């Protein structure tokens, strides 16, 4: 039996019928905001509400999604810690990606966990999210030194992700993922005019 140790992770669920409700509440407003100002971010080449929500054409009422998201966070915490725990988030934002827009490699320290909802996402067009291997330098050396190892690794198999420089999970519209906030990640750019939108926040247990 293979027992993983010191292993990063991501937790994935689909919102099901709740996805339709949140789409109707949020996506039209977010698309209108994007059309009004496609590039609005303090740091990156994206459209986001992070730290600039006061500049958006339409303000977003996050109280509509929190009861739904809370259900899944509680489920994750109970699965991971085997007990019910209290938690708090540090602010919600959304990010919309149009042609040529991308999220650079980053993490969300000092929070504990990160939450991402793929509220508008086409897996045939959009890049989901890629996680960076914390042991990237060692992995790069191993794969370069031993091509016979590289030839045997399935880079779509998360069970072999110890040897992946980065891992990109399969994501569908309506999925949420939760992962350690210190795990580096990025979003590759797309050239599509079909806007990709995610809602995200960080949280910690109390």
C-alpha positions in Angstrom: 0.0 0.0 0.0 1.3 3.5 -0.9 0.9 6.0 1.9 1.4 9.6 0.9 3.3 11.8 3.3 3.9 15.6 3.4 1.5 15.8 0.5 -0.2 19.0 -0.8 -3.8 18.5 -2.0 -6.8 20.0 -3.5 -10.4 19.2 -2.6 -13.0 19.4 -5.4 -16.8 19.5 -5.5 -19.5 20.6 -7.9 -22.2 23.0 -6.8 -24.9 21.3 -8.8 -28.2 23.3 -8.9 -26.6 26.0 -6.7 -24.4 26.8 -9.7 -27.4 28.0 -11.7 -28.6 30.2 -8.9 -25.2 31.9 -8.4 -24.7 32.3 -12.1 -28.0 34.2 -12.4 -27.1 36.4 -9.4 -23.5 37.2 -10.4 -22.4 36.5 -13.9 -24.5 39.2 -15.7 -23.2 41.9 -13.3 -19.6 40.7 -13.6 -19.7 40.6 -17.4 -21.1 44.1 -17.5 -18.3 45.2 -15.1 -15.8 43.5 -17.4 -17.2 45.2 -20.5 -17.1 48.6 -18.8 -13.5 48.2 -17.7 -11.7 45.0 -19.0 -8.5 45.8 -17.2 -8.9 46.8 -13.5 -6.4 45.4 -11.1 -3.8 46.8 -8.7 -1.2 44.2 -9.8 -2.1 42.0 -12.8 -3.4 42.0 -16.4 -6.9 41.0 -15.4 -10.3 42.4 -14.4 -10.9 41.8 -10.7 -12.8 43.2 -7.7 -9.8 42.5 -5.4 -9.1 45.8 -3.6 -10.9 47.8 -6.3 -14.6 46.8 -5.8 -15.4 50.5 -5.1 -14.4 51.3 -8.7 -16.7 48.7 -10.4 -19.9 49.7 -12.2 -21.9 47.1 -10.3 -21.2 46.2 -6.7 -21.4 42.6 -5.8 -23.6 41.3 -2.9 -21.5 38.5 -1.4 -24.1 37.7 1.2 -25.9 35.6 -1.5 -23.1 33.1 -1.9 -21.8 32.7 1.6 -24.5 30.4 2.9 -23.9 28.1 -0.1 -20.1 28.2 0.1 -20.2 27.6 3.9 -21.9 24.3 3.4 -19.0 23.0 1.3 -16.3 24.5 3.5 -17.8 22.8 6.5 -17.9 19.5 4.6 -14.2 19.9 3.6 -13.1 20.7 7.2 -15.0 17.7 8.6 -13.4 15.4 6.0 -9.9 16.8 6.6 -9.9 17.3 10.4 -12.5 14.7 11.2 -14.5 17.2 13.3 -16.6 20.3 12.9 -14.6 23.5 13.2 -15.3 27.2 13.1 -13.7 29.3 10.4 -13.7 32.8 9.0 -12.9 34.3 5.6 -10.7 37.3 4.9 -12.7 38.9 2.0 -14.3 37.6 -1.2 -13.4 38.7 -4.7 -13.9 37.7 -8.3 -11.6 37.7 -11.3 -12.6 37.8 -15.0 -10.1 36.7 -17.7 -10.4 37.8 -21.3 -8.1 37.4 -24.3 -4.4 37.4 -23.2 -5.2 37.8 -19.5 -3.5 35.6 -16.9 -2.7 35.1 -13.2 1.0 34.9 -12.4 2.4 32.3 -10.0 1.4 33.3 -6.5 0.2 32.0 -3.1 -2.1 33.3 -0.4 0.1 33.4 2.7 -0.6 34.1 5.6 -4.1 32.5 5.3 -4.6 28.7 5.8 -6.8 27.7 2.9 -7.9 29.1 -0.4 -11.3 28.6 -2.1 -12.0 29.0 -5.8 -15.4 28.7 -7.6 -15.3 28.3 -11.4 -18.6 30.1 -11.9 -18.1 30.7 -15.7 -15.7 28.2 -17.2 -15.5 26.2 -20.4 -13.0 23.3 -20.1 -12.6 23.2 -23.9 -11.3 26.8 -24.0 -10.2 28.0 -20.6 -7.2 27.0 -18.5 -8.4 25.9 -15.1 -5.7 26.3 -12.4 -2.2 24.9 -12.2 -0.5 24.0 -8.9 3.3 24.4 -8.6 5.2 21.5 -7.0 6.9 22.8 -3.8 9.8 20.4 -4.6 10.1 21.8 -8.1 13.9 22.1 -8.1 14.4 18.5 -7.0 11.8 17.3 -9.5 13.4 19.2 -12.4 16.7 17.6 -11.5 15.3 14.1 -11.2 13.5 14.2 -14.5 16.5 15.7 -16.3 18.9 13.2 -14.8 16.7 10.1 -15.3 14.9 10.2 -18.7 13.8 6.6 -18.0 11.8 7.9 -15.0 10.3 10.8 -17.0 9.1 8.4 -19.7 7.2 6.4 -17.1 5.5 9.2 -15.3 1.8 9.9 -16.1 1.6 13.7 -15.9 -2.2 13.5 -15.6 -2.1 11.1 -12.6 -2.2 13.0 -9.3 -0.9 9.9 -7.5 2.4 10.5 -9.3 2.4 14.2 -8.8 5.5 14.0 -6.6 7.4 14.0 -9.9 5.3 16.7 -11.7 6.8 20.2 -11.9 3.2 21.4 -11.7 -0.2 19.7 -11.8 -3.4 20.9 -13.6 -6.6 19.3 -12.4 -9.6 18.7 -14.6 -12.3 21.3 -13.8 -15.9 21.7 -14.9 -18.1 24.7 -14.7 -19.6 24.9 -11.2 -16.7 23.2 -9.5 -15.1 24.6 -6.4 -11.6 23.7 -5.2 -10.1 24.2 -1.8 -6.3 23.9 -1.3 -3.6 25.1 1.2 -3.2 28.8 0.9 0.6 28.5 0.8 0.5 26.2 -2.3 1.7 28.2 -5.3 -0.6 28.3 -8.3 -1.2 30.2 -11.6 -3.7 30.6 -14.5 -2.4 30.4 -18.0 -3.7 32.9 -20.6 -6.3 32.2 -23.2 -6.9 33.9 -26.5 -10.7 33.3 -26.4 -13.2 36.1 -26.2 -15.3 33.8 -24.0 -14.7 35.4 -20.5 -13.6 33.1 -17.7 -14.8 34.1 -14.2 -13.9 32.7 -10.8 -14.9 33.7 -7.3 -12.3 33.3 -4.7 -11.4 33.9 -1.0 -9.1 32.7 1.7 -10.1 31.3 5.1 -8.7 30.1 8.3 -10.0 28.0 11.2 -10.6 29.6 14.6 
